[in-house]
């Protein structure tokens, strides 16, 4: 049940980011902007509402951190599934992010 609540918190977190960016006239693009410490805050606040402050207080810090990581992973997954790809930087080659170090060395030697 707690993992389900963590995932629900993550989905609300993503929606809050989308809404904030929309209000600023910005698009949802690139990597997930959230952090693990933010996930801990989001999870604690959500669980306090969903399961009650007493039950939340009974959870150990390791359990809250584990649930925060569940929430972070879910939020990142949801964000990346719906985010626009950022355009490549000017001058970047199309496969720069997939090129191995060895490929780069070989190209530089040519």
C-alpha positions as CSV (number, residue, x, y, z in Angstrom):
1,X,0.0,0.0,0.0
2,X,2.8,2.5,0.8
3,X,4.5,1.9,-2.5
4,X,1.2,2.6,-4.3
5,X,0.9,5.8,-2.3
6,X,4.5,6.8,-3.2
7,X,3.7,6.2,-6.9
8,X,0.5,8.3,-6.5
9,X,2.6,11.1,-4.9
10,X,5.0,10.9,-7.8
11,X,2.3,11.4,-10.4
12,X,1.0,14.4,-8.5
13,X,4.5,15.8,-8.3
14,X,4.9,15.4,-12.1
15,X,1.6,17.2,-12.7
16,X,2.7,20.0,-10.4
17,X,5.9,20.5,-12.4
18,X,3.9,20.4,-15.7
19,X,1.4,23.0,-14.4
20,X,4.2,25.2,-13.1
21,X,6.0,25.1,-16.5
22,X,2.8,25.8,-18.3
23,X,2.1,28.9,-16.2
24,X,5.6,30.1,-17.1
25,X,4.9,29.5,-20.8
26,X,7.6,26.8,-20.9
27,X,7.3,23.3,-22.4
28,X,8.0,20.0,-20.7
29,X,11.3,18.9,-22.2
30,X,14.5,17.3,-21.3
31,X,15.4,15.4,-18.2
32,X,13.3,15.1,-15.0
33,X,14.0,18.2,-12.9
34,X,13.2,16.7,-9.5
35,X,15.7,15.5,-6.9
36,X,15.7,12.7,-4.3
37,X,15.5,15.3,-1.4
38,X,12.5,16.8,-3.1
39,X,11.0,13.3,-3.4
40,X,11.4,12.8,0.3
41,X,9.4,16.0,1.0
42,X,6.7,15.0,-1.5
43,X,6.4,11.5,-0.1
44,X,6.3,12.7,3.5
45,X,3.6,15.3,2.7
46,X,1.5,12.8,0.7
47,X,1.8,10.0,3.2
48,X,0.8,12.4,6.0
49,X,-2.4,13.1,4.2
50,X,-3.0,9.6,2.8
51,X,-2.2,7.4,5.8
52,X,-2.1,9.9,8.7
53,X,0.6,11.6,10.6
54,X,0.8,8.9,13.3
55,X,1.4,6.1,10.8
56,X,4.0,8.3,9.0
57,X,5.8,8.9,12.2
58,X,6.0,5.2,12.8
59,X,7.9,4.7,9.6
60,X,11.7,4.7,9.9
61,X,13.9,7.0,7.9
62,X,15.1,4.1,5.8
63,X,11.5,3.3,4.8
64,X,10.8,6.9,3.9
65,X,14.0,7.1,1.9
66,X,13.0,3.9,0.1
67,X,9.6,5.2,-0.7
68,X,11.1,8.5,-1.9
69,X,13.3,6.5,-4.3
70,X,10.2,4.7,-5.6
71,X,8.5,8.0,-6.1
72,X,11.5,9.5,-7.8
73,X,11.8,6.6,-10.2
74,X,8.1,6.8,-11.0
75,X,8.2,10.6,-11.5
76,X,11.2,10.4,-13.7
77,X,9.6,7.6,-15.8
78,X,6.4,9.5,-16.2
79,X,8.3,12.7,-17.1
80,X,10.5,11.1,-19.7
81,X,7.5,9.3,-21.2
82,X,5.8,12.5,-22.0
83,X,8.6,15.1,-22.3
84,X,9.5,16.6,-25.6
85,X,13.1,15.8,-26.7
86,X,15.3,18.9,-26.5
87,X,16.8,19.9,-29.8
88,X,20.5,19.1,-30.2
89,X,23.0,21.8,-29.3
90,X,24.3,23.7,-32.3
91,X,27.4,22.0,-33.7
92,X,26.6,18.7,-32.0
93,X,26.6,15.6,-34.2
94,X,23.4,13.5,-34.1
95,X,25.0,10.6,-32.4
96,X,27.1,12.4,-29.8
97,X,25.3,11.0,-26.8
98,X,25.6,7.4,-28.2
99,X,29.2,7.6,-29.3
100,X,31.8,5.7,-27.3
101,X,35.0,7.2,-26.2
102,X,36.9,4.8,-28.6
103,X,34.7,6.1,-31.5
104,X,35.7,9.7,-30.6
105,X,39.4,8.8,-30.3
106,X,39.3,7.2,-33.8
107,X,37.5,10.1,-35.3
108,X,40.0,12.6,-33.8
109,X,42.9,10.6,-35.2
110,X,41.5,10.7,-38.8
